[in-house]
């Protein structure tokens, strides 16, 4: 489709040999996403991606050799649309948009997208609780979503371990508090505030839910501060047994936080920039992530000066990258389903053992770590592997975020 792919050419199988040869060699010998269309508009198009467009078109549209069983579409195809890409991630993003437009009822199966596991804090409920889900219920709901996690098991493990530090309910029933209700094992173990039989006031339960929300929103940093202060106060008051117990809790919490992937954020605050190789010489592709949604790639020329009118003005790399990112259109996501699909594509790339490109996450104000982004652009441009300074440790990163939003 011309509104998805940016190059379009007609194909005729009756071209003279020299003209046909010139036609194929005019196609780029690089990575691309393409669609082949027949003269019959009702016929299903052929969609694919390739690391070498010229070679793939020669194979599909070239004159067949003998009695070969290889797929040949020469007599059916009448047009070729394609778009050059510089990386597998960019190809996946373009292919997703193309298949979504061409096959609205089957594109998920064709892409084999697996929803990203998320932790959901149900704030709509009178007595909020935490659950693990692979579905965003609504774009406008009051629930808080955190993720994406590598697997449902990882999300459940983190949620369960996190709730051990709180007394939020773990039952899934709709509660109708009744003082005669016997409660459950968690209330007996003092691991739940027991709103089911009025073991606490509504205000007390709401305060506990707020603590849980702050915990997930800051990657556990607010609870680290709370336990650290309580331990220090206990030490000053010579309550050494209590101080030792709080220190043990801190060690358990630090271990839990160290296992939290850097990509896990509250989804409506997930801001980042991805740096990928570009198909254009001397360039990289910048892909902005806004609120957990993927923007279209922006091609950034690494060594080119800024042009103001007809005058070339030297500028810092940081300001040039910032200006380039401003060109990225804000992604318009029409449904929670589409938001989930963006997260699925991002999650698939991030959790790969070996991946091309780098990603840098913004702070709570939406400000990117530009110095690190500049170094990342240089590494991707040169084809170097990420260095040890690619990202902060989980604890330092979340400490910075908590400070930014005034929770420290």
C-alpha positions as CSV (number, residue, x, y, z in Angstrom):
1,X,0.0,0.0,0.0
2,X,1.4,3.4,-1.0
3,X,0.3,5.0,2.3
4,X,2.3,2.4,4.3
5,X,5.3,1.8,2.0
6,X,7.1,4.6,0.3
7,X,8.2,3.2,-3.0
8,X,6.0,1.9,-5.8
9,X,6.8,0.6,-9.3
10,X,4.9,-1.2,-12.0
11,X,6.0,-4.6,-13.3
12,X,5.5,-6.1,-16.8
13,X,6.4,-9.7,-17.6
14,X,6.7,-9.0,-21.3
15,X,9.7,-6.7,-21.0
16,X,12.6,-7.2,-23.4
17,X,15.6,-9.1,-21.8
18,X,17.8,-6.0,-21.4
19,X,14.9,-3.8,-20.1
20,X,14.0,-6.5,-17.6
21,X,17.6,-6.8,-16.4
22,X,17.8,-3.0,-15.9
23,X,14.5,-3.2,-14.0
24,X,15.8,-5.7,-11.5
25,X,19.1,-4.1,-11.1
26,X,17.4,-0.8,-10.3
27,X,16.0,-2.4,-7.2
28,X,18.1,-1.9,-4.0
29,X,20.2,-4.9,-2.9
30,X,19.4,-4.3,0.7
31,X,16.9,-5.1,3.5
32,X,13.3,-4.1,2.7
33,X,9.6,-4.9,3.4
34,X,7.6,-5.4,0.3
35,X,4.2,-6.2,-1.1
36,X,3.4,-7.7,-4.6
37,X,0.0,-7.0,-6.2
38,X,-1.8,-8.7,-9.0
39,X,-3.8,-6.9,-11.8
40,X,-6.9,-8.3,-10.1
41,X,-7.5,-6.0,-7.1
42,X,-9.5,-8.7,-5.4
43,X,-6.5,-11.0,-5.3
44,X,-4.6,-11.3,-2.0
45,X,-1.3,-9.5,-2.1
46,X,2.0,-11.2,-1.4
47,X,3.7,-9.6,1.6
48,X,7.2,-10.2,3.0
49,X,10.5,-8.9,4.2
50,X,14.0,-9.7,2.9
51,X,17.6,-8.9,3.5
52,X,18.1,-8.4,-0.2
53,X,15.2,-7.0,-2.2
54,X,16.8,-7.4,-5.7
55,X,17.7,-11.0,-5.1
56,X,14.3,-11.8,-3.7
57,X,12.5,-10.2,-6.7
58,X,14.7,-12.0,-9.2
59,X,13.7,-15.2,-7.5
60,X,9.9,-14.4,-7.4
61,X,9.5,-12.5,-10.7
62,X,12.4,-13.6,-12.9
63,X,11.9,-16.0,-15.8
64,X,11.5,-19.6,-14.4
65,X,14.3,-22.0,-15.2
66,X,13.1,-25.3,-16.6
67,X,10.7,-27.4,-14.5
68,X,11.7,-25.7,-11.2
69,X,9.1,-26.1,-8.3
70,X,10.2,-22.8,-6.8
71,X,7.4,-20.3,-6.3
72,X,7.2,-17.9,-9.3
73,X,4.7,-15.0,-9.5
74,X,5.9,-13.5,-12.7
75,X,2.6,-13.9,-14.6
76,X,0.4,-12.7,-11.7
77,X,2.3,-9.6,-10.3
78,X,1.8,-6.2,-11.8
79,X,3.2,-3.9,-9.2
80,X,5.8,-3.8,-6.4
81,X,5.7,-1.6,-3.3
82,X,8.6,-1.6,-0.9
83,X,10.3,0.3,1.9
84,X,14.0,0.1,2.8
85,X,14.9,-0.7,6.4
86,X,18.1,-0.8,8.3
87,X,17.5,-3.4,11.0
88,X,15.3,-6.3,11.8
89,X,13.4,-4.3,14.4
90,X,12.5,-1.6,11.9
91,X,11.5,-4.3,9.5
92,X,9.2,-5.8,12.1
93,X,7.6,-2.4,12.8
94,X,7.0,-1.7,9.1
95,X,5.7,-5.2,8.5
96,X,3.3,-4.9,11.4
97,X,1.8,-1.7,10.0
98,X,1.6,-3.2,6.5
99,X,-0.1,-6.5,7.6
100,X,-2.5,-4.6,9.9
101,X,-3.6,-2.6,6.9
102,X,-3.7,-5.5,4.4
103,X,-5.1,-8.3,6.6
104,X,-7.1,-6.6,9.5
105,X,-8.6,-10.0,10.5
106,X,-5.5,-12.2,10.5
107,X,-2.4,-10.0,10.9
108,X,-1.9,-11.2,14.5
109,X,-1.6,-14.8,13.5
110,X,0.7,-13.8,10.6
111,X,3.0,-11.9,12.9
112,X,2.8,-14.4,15.7
113,X,2.6,-11.6,18.2
114,X,2.5,-12.8,21.8
115,X,1.0,-10.3,24.3
116,X,3.4,-8.8,26.9
117,X,2.8,-9.9,30.5
118,X,1.8,-7.0,32.7
119,X,1.1,-6.4,36.4
120,X,-2.2,-4.7,36.9
121,X,-3.3,-2.7,39.9
122,X,-7.1,-2.6,39.8
123,X,-7.8,0.9,41.1
124,X,-11.4,0.8,39.9
125,X,-12.2,-1.7,42.6
126,X,-13.4,-0.4,46.0
127,X,-10.7,-2.6,47.5
128,X,-7.8,-2.5,45.0
129,X,-5.8,-5.6,44.3
130,X,-2.9,-6.8,42.1
131,X,-3.2,-9.2,39.3
132,X,-1.1,-10.4,36.3
133,X,-2.6,-9.9,32.9
134,X,-1.8,-10.1,29.2
135,X,-4.6,-7.7,28.3
136,X,-5.1,-3.9,28.7
137,X,-8.8,-3.5,29.5
138,X,-9.2,0.1,28.3
139,X,-7.2,3.2,27.3
140,X,-9.2,5.3,29.8
141,X,-9.5,3.0,32.8
142,X,-8.2,3.9,36.2
143,X,-6.1,0.7,36.5
144,X,-2.3,1.0,36.6
145,X,-0.3,-1.3,34.4
146,X,3.4,-2.2,34.9
147,X,5.6,-4.0,32.4
148,X,6.4,-5.5,30.1
149,X,7.8,-8.6,31.7
150,X,9.6,-11.4,29.8
151,X,7.0,-14.0,30.8
152,X,3.8,-14.5,32.7
153,X,5.7,-16.5,35.3
154,X,8.2,-13.7,35.8
155,X,5.4,-11.2,36.3
156,X,3.6,-13.5,38.8
157,X,6.8,-14.1,40.7
158,X,7.6,-10.4,41.0
159,X,4.1,-9.5,42.0
160,X,3.9,-12.3,44.7
161,X,7.3,-11.4,46.1
162,X,6.4,-7.7,46.2
163,X,3.1,-8.3,48.0
164,X,4.9,-10.1,50.8
165,X,6.0,-6.6,51.9
166,X,2.4,-5.3,52.1
167,X,-1.0,-6.3,53.4
168,X,-3.0,-5.8,50.3
169,X,-5.6,-8.5,49.7
170,X,-4.8,-11.3,47.3
171,X,-8.3,-12.7,46.9
172,X,-10.1,-12.2,43.6
173,X,-13.7,-12.0,44.7
174,X,-15.8,-8.9,44.8
175,X,-15.9,-8.0,48.5
176,X,-19.0,-7.2,50.5
177,X,-17.4,-6.6,54.0
178,X,-19.2,-8.6,56.7
179,X,-17.8,-8.7,60.3
180,X,-19.2,-12.3,60.5
181,X,-17.0,-13.5,57.6
182,X,-14.2,-15.9,58.8
183,X,-11.5,-14.5,56.6
184,X,-8.8,-16.5,54.9
185,X,-5.3,-17.9,55.5
186,X,-3.6,-14.5,54.6
187,X,-5.6,-12.7,57.3
188,X,-4.8,-15.4,59.8
189,X,-1.1,-15.0,59.0
190,X,-1.4,-11.2,59.4
191,X,-0.5,-10.8,55.7
192,X,-3.7,-9.0,54.7
193,X,-5.6,-6.1,56.2
194,X,-8.8,-8.2,55.9
195,X,-11.2,-5.7,54.5
196,X,-13.5,-8.7,53.9
197,X,-14.6,-8.7,57.6
198,X,-13.8,-5.1,58.4
199,X,-10.4,-5.8,59.8
200,X,-9.5,-2.3,58.8
201,X,-11.2,0.9,57.8
202,X,-11.6,1.9,54.2
203,X,-9.1,4.8,54.7
204,X,-6.5,2.5,56.0
205,X,-6.9,0.1,53.1
206,X,-6.7,3.0,50.6
207,X,-3.5,4.2,52.2
208,X,-2.0,0.7,51.9
209,X,-3.1,0.6,48.2
210,X,-1.3,3.9,47.7
211,X,1.9,2.5,49.2
212,X,1.7,-0.5,46.7
213,X,1.1,1.9,43.8
214,X,4.2,3.9,44.8
215,X,6.2,0.7,45.1
216,X,5.5,-0.4,41.6
217,X,5.8,3.1,40.1
218,X,9.3,3.6,41.6
219,X,10.6,0.0,41.2
220,X,10.5,-0.5,45.0
221,X,12.5,2.6,45.9
222,X,9.8,4.1,48.2
223,X,9.7,1.0,50.3
224,X,13.5,0.9,50.4
225,X,13.5,4.5,51.9
226,X,10.7,3.5,54.3
227,X,12.6,0.4,55.6
228,X,15.9,2.2,55.8
229,X,14.5,5.0,57.9
230,X,12.7,2.5,60.2
231,X,15.9,0.5,60.6
232,X,18.0,3.5,61.5
233,X,15.4,4.7,64.0
234,X,15.3,1.3,65.6
235,X,19.1,1.3,65.9
236,X,19.2,4.8,67.4
237,X,16.6,3.6,70.0
238,X,18.7,0.5,70.7
239,X,15.9,-1.8,69.5
240,X,18.5,-4.1,67.9
241,X,16.2,-7.1,67.3
242,X,13.8,-4.9,65.4
243,X,16.6,-3.3,63.5
244,X,18.0,-6.7,62.5
245,X,14.6,-7.8,61.3
246,X,14.2,-4.6,59.2
247,X,17.7,-5.1,57.8
248,X,16.8,-8.6,56.7
249,X,13.7,-7.2,55.0
250,X,15.9,-4.7,53.2
251,X,18.2,-7.4,51.9
252,X,15.3,-9.4,50.6
253,X,13.9,-6.2,49.0
254,X,17.2,-5.3,47.3
255,X,17.4,-8.8,45.9
256,X,13.9,-8.5,44.5
257,X,14.7,-5.0,43.0
258,X,17.9,-6.3,41.3
259,X,15.8,-8.8,39.3
260,X,13.5,-6.1,37.9
261,X,14.3,-5.5,34.2
262,X,15.0,-1.9,33.2
263,X,12.2,-1.8,30.7
264,X,9.5,-2.4,33.4
265,X,7.7,0.9,33.9
266,X,4.2,2.1,34.6
267,X,3.0,1.9,31.0
268,X,1.7,5.5,30.6
269,X,5.1,6.7,31.8
270,X,7.2,4.4,29.6
271,X,9.3,6.9,27.6
272,X,12.5,5.9,25.7
273,X,14.5,6.3,22.5
274,X,15.8,3.3,20.5
275,X,18.9,3.6,18.3
276,X,18.9,1.2,15.3
277,X,21.1,0.9,12.2
278,X,19.8,2.8,9.2
279,X,19.7,1.9,5.5
280,X,20.9,5.4,4.7
281,X,24.7,5.8,4.6
282,X,26.2,7.8,7.5
283,X,23.0,7.6,9.5
284,X,21.2,5.7,12.3
285,X,17.4,5.3,12.9
286,X,15.9,6.8,16.0
287,X,12.7,5.3,17.2
288,X,10.9,7.1,20.0
289,X,8.8,5.2,22.5
290,X,6.0,7.4,23.9
291,X,3.8,6.1,26.7
292,X,4.7,2.5,25.7
293,X,3.8,3.2,22.1
294,X,6.2,3.1,19.1
295,X,6.8,6.1,16.9
296,X,7.8,5.9,13.3
297,X,11.6,5.8,12.8
298,X,13.4,9.0,12.2
299,X,16.6,8.8,10.1
300,X,19.4,10.8,11.7
301,X,22.6,11.7,9.8
302,X,25.4,11.4,12.3
303,X,28.0,13.8,11.0
304,X,25.8,16.4,9.2
305,X,25.6,20.0,10.6
306,X,22.3,21.6,11.3
307,X,20.9,23.6,8.3
308,X,19.0,26.8,9.0
309,X,17.7,28.2,5.8
310,X,20.7,28.2,3.4
311,X,23.3,28.6,6.2
312,X,24.9,25.6,7.8
313,X,25.2,26.1,11.6
314,X,27.4,23.8,13.7
315,X,25.5,22.3,16.6
316,X,26.1,19.8,19.4
317,X,25.2,16.2,18.9
318,X,22.8,16.3,21.8
319,X,20.8,19.2,20.4
320,X,20.7,17.7,16.9
321,X,19.4,14.4,18.3
322,X,16.8,16.3,20.3
323,X,15.7,18.2,17.2
324,X,15.5,15.0,15.2
325,X,13.3,13.3,17.9
326,X,10.9,16.3,17.8
327,X,10.1,15.3,14.2
328,X,8.9,11.9,15.4
329,X,5.0,12.0,15.1
330,X,3.1,11.2,18.3
331,X,1.7,7.7,17.8
332,X,-2.0,7.6,17.5
333,X,-3.2,4.4,19.1
334,X,-6.9,3.8,18.5
335,X,-7.5,1.0,20.9
336,X,-6.1,-0.9,23.9
337,X,-5.5,-3.8,21.5
338,X,-3.1,-1.7,19.4
339,X,-1.3,-0.5,22.5
340,X,-0.8,-4.1,23.5
341,X,0.6,-4.9,20.0
342,X,3.2,-2.1,20.3
343,X,4.3,-3.5,23.6
344,X,4.5,-7.0,22.2
345,X,6.9,-5.8,19.4
346,X,9.0,-3.9,21.9
347,X,9.1,-6.8,24.4
348,X,10.1,-9.3,21.7
349,X,13.1,-7.2,20.8
350,X,14.2,-6.2,24.4
351,X,14.2,-9.7,25.8
352,X,16.2,-11.3,23.0
353,X,19.5,-12.8,24.0
354,X,21.3,-11.2,21.1
355,X,19.8,-8.0,19.6
356,X,20.9,-5.2,17.4
357,X,20.5,-1.6,18.6
358,X,20.2,0.1,22.0
359,X,17.5,1.7,24.1
360,X,17.6,4.5,26.6
361,X,14.8,5.3,29.1
362,X,13.6,8.7,30.1
363,X,13.2,10.0,33.6
364,X,9.8,10.8,35.2
365,X,9.8,14.2,33.5
366,X,10.2,12.6,30.1
367,X,13.8,13.8,29.7
368,X,16.2,11.4,28.0
369,X,19.8,10.8,29.2
370,X,21.2,12.6,26.2
371,X,24.9,12.0,26.9
372,X,24.3,8.3,27.0
373,X,22.1,8.5,23.9
374,X,25.0,10.2,22.0
375,X,27.4,7.4,23.0
376,X,24.8,4.9,21.9
377,X,24.4,6.6,18.5
378,X,28.2,6.4,18.1
379,X,28.3,2.7,19.0
380,X,25.4,1.7,16.7
381,X,26.8,3.8,13.9
382,X,30.2,2.1,14.2
383,X,28.7,-1.4,14.8
384,X,30.1,-1.7,18.3
385,X,28.6,-3.7,21.1
386,X,27.1,-1.8,24.1
387,X,29.5,-0.9,26.9
388,X,29.1,-1.3,30.6
389,X,27.7,2.3,30.9
390,X,24.7,1.5,28.7
391,X,22.3,1.8,31.6
392,X,22.3,2.5,35.3
393,X,21.8,-0.3,37.8
394,X,18.2,-0.9,38.6
395,X,18.6,0.6,42.1
396,X,20.2,3.8,40.9
397,X,17.7,4.2,38.1
398,X,14.7,3.9,40.3
399,X,16.2,6.1,43.0
400,X,16.6,8.8,40.4
401,X,13.0,8.4,39.3
402,X,11.7,8.5,42.9
403,X,13.7,11.7,43.5
404,X,12.2,13.3,40.4
405,X,8.6,12.8,41.5
406,X,9.3,14.0,45.0
407,X,9.0,10.6,46.8
408,X,12.4,10.8,48.4
